[in-house]
Amino acid sequence: MIYREAGQFKTSYASDQAIFPIAQDRAVVLLALAAAFVGPPLLASEYWLQAILIPLLIYSLAAIGLNLLTGYAGQLSLGTGGFMAVGAYAAFKLTTAFPQVSIVLVFLLSGLVAAGVGLVFGIPSLRIKGFYLAVATLASQFFLVWLFNKVAWFSNYASSGTITAPDRAVLGVTVTGPSATASARYLTALALVTVFALVAKNLVRGRVGRSWMAIRDRDIAAEIIGVRPLRTKLLAFGISSFYCGVAGAELVFLYLGSAETQAFDIGLSFLILFMVIIGGRGSILGSVLGAVFIVLVPIFLTNAPHALGLRLPVALQKQIELMVFGGLIVFFLIVEPRGLARLWQITKEKLRLWPFPH
């Protein structure tokens, strides 16, 4: 009875097309954002902030970027880790070459660099698609990691090949580097993912998003009605790579502190892809839900035997975790192929009709 829009009249086209047209949705989202900005910095421990919440936010941003390309534009990509590496190394070079530049601007510039690289590797999408495009983007993943590993200039000729995040401040508060607190890094990551998620949501609801979905559903028909495949596909690659580049910069500067090329291997690309598939293709909320699932479920599986009083060998426990985690992924894909976002949508639809049957 609470989740009803009875009496909420729309008096303009803008109000009817709002992101959250129902007042209850707006209230819940605002309360959730307020709780996210206030609660964890005050209540969460250092472990929760540094090891769980910060990577969750960074992976959410990367999943949103990949979802724009794969979920909305229908262009399958396995090069997410490579584009994240471009953003990370670009941010490292910018901070060392221009120490006076704001770290927020560095994140944006590193995203632009990754967008340029994404445009280059998005050119094959004009001729190939599906599995063949996935193989082409997979080649970009291996090439970019190989490039950063072999060319010492990208790591400022460090003998170990490691890039390290220096101390940088925003409004007088250090948010990156060894001196930054976990709360400051968390709030920075949360602010960035909130802004970029809002931008992405508005983007897919406009002309650009409709063009992406037309290309995804039937590219020949989309071209007939006036959608330009060249511009549409390259724009999807560019914007997706921008998001992944910013996420890669955050991965080093807000989470790891220092990293080598192994941090951006093919495993990271598959991890982000799993988040999109589990959360729901073509859904901004699904990207966040997929990241929550991928990050939190393994932690739950790790602590479940101890909570039940079981003492298992570490190797056996890890194998059980992998089997259960894989089984859960298969289960969710069978129960709802459209992901967790679709399950959330069905739940809201049932709440709007409760207590009447659906």
Buried (B, 14 or more C-beta within 10 A) or exposed (E): EEBEEEEEEEEEEEEEEEEEEBEBBEEEEEEEEEEBBEEBBEEBEEEBBBBBBBBBBBBBBBBBBBBBBBBBBBBBBBBBBBBBBBBBBBBBBBBEEEEEEEBBEBBBBBBBBBBBBBBEBBEBBEEEBEEEBBEBBBBBBBEBBEBBBEEEEBBEEEEEBBBBBBBBBBEEEBBBBEEBBBBBBBBBBBBBBBEBBEBBBEBBBEEBBBBBBBBBEEBEEBBEEEBEBEEBBBBBBBBBBBBBBBBBBBBBBBBBBBBBBEBBBBEBBEBBBBBBBBBBBBBBBBBBBBBBBBBEBBEEBEEBBEEEEEEEEEEEBBEBBEEBBEEBBEEBEEEBEBBBBBBBBEEEEEEBEEEEEE
